[in-house]
Amino acid sequence: MPECDLSSTSGTASEQLHTIISRLLELDPQIYQRLTQQATNIAEQYSKDIRLDKIAEYTGRSSRNILMVTDYIDALGGIETYIDDAAMLLSSQ
């Protein structure tokens, strides 16, 4: 979308952002509703039950011990958070 290219606008960063958002709304007045629906669809793929089902695909439902390894001491996000969450979910089952 060349009309939404930040380099094609002038002004301060907030003015440029306002210009781009205005152009997007002109091109697609329903953009917020569409993006919200897309985000909701993605979020629905990450429930605790779905996570347990995905883990069970690899381990089976009767598995008692799983070794999880990470190279981070603290949970920073991404895979580390997933590993912590998975360990908590599995230990509660």
Secondary structure, DSSP 8 states (H G I E B T S, - for coil): -GGG-GGG--S-HHHHHHHHHHHHHHH-TTHHHHHHHHHHHHHTT--HHHHHHHHHHHH-TT--------S-SS--STHHHHHHHHHHHHHT-
